[in-house]
Amino acid sequence: MTTPSEPTVRDDPEHSRFEILEGDQRVGIAAYTRAGDRWTFTHTEVETGDEHHGLGGRLVRAALDDVRAAGGTVVPQCPFVAGWIERHPGYRDLVATGA
């Protein structure tokens, strides 16, 4: 019996999105537009079902960690990303001034 692989998150800049993968299957995305160091998150989508519970949060956390590492700021237009940041105050410093 095989155990499911740990989900991984990767940036796909060609398609302007972060993807969360289980094995080689994409199970969610966080779409963005980028202007210099400003990342505007526009839409987040994760497959539904109990087996995918919590993946949206993992996806957003990893994406924001990448933005932080790159020295960027975030405009959270996507309600899911905005709500996640609101619930995780350690990420509020990433929100662009005036966003």
HUURBEL-V399375 format. One line per field, one symbol per residue. phi: phi as a letter, one per 20 degrees, with the letter a starting at -180 (. if undefined). psi: psi as a letter, one per 20 degrees, with the letter a starting at -180 (. if undefined). burial: b if it has 16 or more other C-alpha atoms within 10 Angstrom, else e. A space follows every 10 residues. Layout:
# HUURBEL-V399375
phi: ???
psi: ???
burial: ???
This chain:
# HUURBEL-V399375
phi: .eeffffcdb ecffdlbecd cdmdefdabc ebdccmeddd edacbcgepg fdgnffffff gffffffgfe meccdeffgf fgffffecgf dfffffgne
psi: pqqqqpqqpq pmhhjlqqqp qocjppirqo qrqpocjooo phpppqqrqh ijpihggggg ggghhggghi krrpomhphg gghgghinhi ihiipqpj.
burial: eeeeeebbbe beeeebbbbb bbeeeebbbb bbeeeeebbb bbbbebeeee eeeebbeebb bbbbeebbee ebbbbbebeb bbebbeeeee beebbbeee
